Amino acid sequence: MNIISILAIPLMIVGIVVYGMAKRINVYDSFVEGAKSGIENMVQIIPPLVGLMVGITMLRESGFMDVLGQVLKPLTNAIGMPKEVLPLALLRPVSGSGSIAIVNDIFKNMGPDSQAGRIASVMMGSTETTFYTVAVYFGAVGIKNLRYTLKSALVADLCGMLIAVFVARLLLL
């Protein structure tokens, strides 16, 4: 297995070059064109990302997340979600790095094998950074009308969070 992991990438690169040469494709020019396209996409993605990061920072620093947590406390108690996991549930659709920071905090304070740690782990694997994903991918191709995408994705995130609480409580404890 160690040999396969060492040789996988070099063999893949050689395979792509050999395939391109067999099909009489100028592999280097294709590579350069792909790199150019990637840089163009990156430049198009930057404005939505900056806006998203500013919005996340404003919400976090204003204390809005804490207030929302207090409002939702009766609901989280009813479904059995520990209070330590609520900030993760609120921030996960918005920020991947913020979510990782919250999970690390849960692990540090509660432990990874605690109920909160296990729920947080399952939640990280079963939800998506919806707003980030929509901003990046839709912004890259210039789609401004989200139609049903955002609603559907947020419902999927909610389902993932509820199932994470259920599964972690049922199977892991």
N, C-alpha and C positions, 0 to 999 in steps of 0.2 A: 504494500500500500504506500509506503514511503517513496518508492521509486516512481510510482504512478503520480503522486502529488508533485514530485520534483519535475517530472517530464511533461505534465499535462499542458501547461501554457506554451512552452517551446514547441511541442508537437502540434498544437493547435495553430500557432503562427505559421509554422512550416507548411502545414496542411492547407491553410488558406492561400499562401503564396503559390504552392504547387497547383492547387485547383485553378487559381486565377491564370497562371501561365498556361495550363492545359486548355482553358477556354479562350486563350489569346486576349486576356484582359490586361491592360496596363495597371498592375497592382499598385505601384507607387502613386500614380496619378489618382487612382480611385481612393487611396488612403488620404492623400492631400485634400481632395474634394470633400471627403467625409469629415476631416478635421476642420475645414473651413465652415462647413455646415454646422458643426457642433459649436464653434465659436459664435456664429451668428445667432444660434438658438440661445446660447448663454447670455448674450447681450439683450435679447428680447425678454428673458426671464428676470433680469435684475430688477426692473421697476416694480413688478408685483411682489417680489420677495422683500424689497425694502419697505413697501407699504405694510406688508404682513408683519414684519419684524417690529416696526414702529407701533402698530396696533397691539401686538402681544405685550410689548413692554409697557404701554400705557395702561392696559387692563391690569397687569400684574402690580405695577407700582401704585396705582390709584387705590388699591384695596378692594376693588370690585369683586375679585375672586373670593375674598374672605366673606364679604357680605352675601354673595350668592351661596356660599357654603352654608351659612347660617340659615338662609331661607330654605334650602333643600334638605336640611338636617332631618326633619320628620320623615321624608321620603326615603332617605338612605337608611335610617333606622328600621323602617318597615321592610325593606328588601334585604337587610342584613349586611349592608356595606359598611365596613369600618370607616370612621371619620377620617382616618389617615389617607384613605384611597380616594376620597371625594375630590381633592385638588387634581389628582391624576385624571379622573373621569372628566373634569371640566376642561383641563388643558390639553388633553390628548388629541382632540380633533384640530387643535390650533397649532401646536408646537411639538415637534419631535424631541428637540434638545431640552426644552422645558420639561417634557414628560420624563425624559431620562433622569434629569436632576431630581424630580420628585420621587421616582422609583429608588434612586440611590439614597435619598433621604429616608424613605420608608425602610430600606434595607439597613441603613445605619442605625436608626432609632428603634425599629421593631424586630429586625432580623429577617433574612430572606425566607426562612421557614415558618415565619409567623403567618397568621391568617391574612393580615394586610399585605405581607410580602408575597404570598402566593397569589392572592387576588390581583395584585398589581402586575405580577409576572404574566398571568394569563391574559389580563386586560391589554398589556403591551403587545402581546402576540395576536390578539383577536380584534384590534381596532386600528384605525389609520389616522394619519394627520391630514384630515379631510380638507381643511381650508388651505393648507400648504400645497397639497397635491393639486387641488383645483386651480389655485393661483399659478402654480408653475406650469402645469400642462395646458390649461386653457389659455394662459397668457402667452405661452410659447407659440401657439398656433393662431392667436388673435381672436379667440371665441369670447364674446362679451355676454351673450345670452346663455345663462347656465341651465335654463329650463328646469328640468326635474332632477338634474344631477346632484345638486347640493342637498335637496330634501332627501333623496334616496340614500345618499352617502351618510347623512347624519342619522337617519333611521337605522342603517346598517351598523353604525358606530354604537348607537344606543342598544341595539340587540346584542352586539358583541360585549358591551359592558355588563349588561344584565346576565348574559350567559356566563361571563367570566366570574361574576359573583356566585352564581348558582353552581357552576362546575367546581370552582375552587372550594366552596363550602361543602359540597356533596362528596367529591372524590378525594380531595387532598387533605382533608382534616378528619 
